[in-house]
C-alpha cells in the first residue's frame, strides 16, 4: 500500500509541476474532423451533435465519428483496440476522450496512464488528443475538485488539450446553485448540462474569447435553456478555459 501511495504521489507531483504551463491550442484554422471516445456521458443528449451545431453557428463545419459505449473507461477503449484502428485512417484532427470522474487516487493514476497511451497514438497519426473533463455524481459532489485536478493533471502531463466541462459546471453553480445540470439520475447531464459542456469543448478547441454567435432563438435546445441561463452558461464555459 505504501508503494502504491508513493507512486501516486510521484505521478501527482510531476503532473502538478506542469499546471501553470500554457494550454496547448489546436492549430487548425478551418473545419474539423473529430473522433469522440468515451461513454454515456458523451452520448447522452448527443453531445457531438451539440458541438457540431455550435460550430455551424460560428461558420465552422464539424464532421465526426464516435466510439461511445456504456460504462467504458479509457482502459476499456485501449484494450478493445477500436480507437487505434480508427485513428490509422489518418482523417482526424482531434480526438475528444473521456472516462468516468476519475477522482480517486487509483483512478487518477489510470487516467494518466491511458491518456499517455492515447496521446502517443494520436501523435503517431498526426492528430491531437483533447480530454473532456466530466463531473462526479450528485451524491459525491464533494469530489468535483478532485475530478478537476485529475483531468487537468492528465492533460498537462501529456500536453493534451483540456476541455474542462466539469469546471464550467462549477463556475455556473457559483452564479446559480439551482441550475439543473444533472438529469434525474443524478449523474448523467441534463440538456443544460450537455449544452455547457458542448460550449466548453468548442471554446477550448477554437480558443474562443466570446460565444456571442450562439443566439438563443436559433438553437435546437432553446426550450431547455432560458436566455438568462444561457448567459450564465456562456460565461461559465469561457471562464473555464481562462477567457
Number of C-alpha atoms within 10 A of each C-alpha: 6 7 8 12 12 11 13 16 14 12 17 20 12 14 20 18 12 17 16 8 10 9 17 17 15 18 11 11 8 10 14 19 15 21 23 22 25 25 22 19 23 28 20 15 18 14 21 23 15 22 21 20 19 23 22 15 16 13 12 16 15 18 14 17 14 18 17 18 16 11 12 17 21 23 16 14 22 15 11 10 10 12 21 16 10 15 19 14 9 13 15 21 22 22 27 25 24 27 24 21 22 27 22 13 16 12 15 22 21 17 25 23 15 18 26 19 14 23 21 16 18 24 11 13 17 15 21 25 26 27 24 28 29 27 29 22 18 16 9 12 11 11 18 22 15 18 26 22 21 25 28 23 25 29 29 23 20 19 20 25 25 27 31 28 29 26 25 28 26 19 20 26 17 13 13 12 12 9 17 16 23 19 16 10 10 15 16 23 26 18 22 23 23 27 26 27 31 27 27 33 27 21 25 27 22 16 19 16 13 13 18 11 13 19 13 18 11 10 14 10 14 14 11 11 19 13 13 9 15 18 16 18 27 22 20 27 34 24 17 23 22 12 14
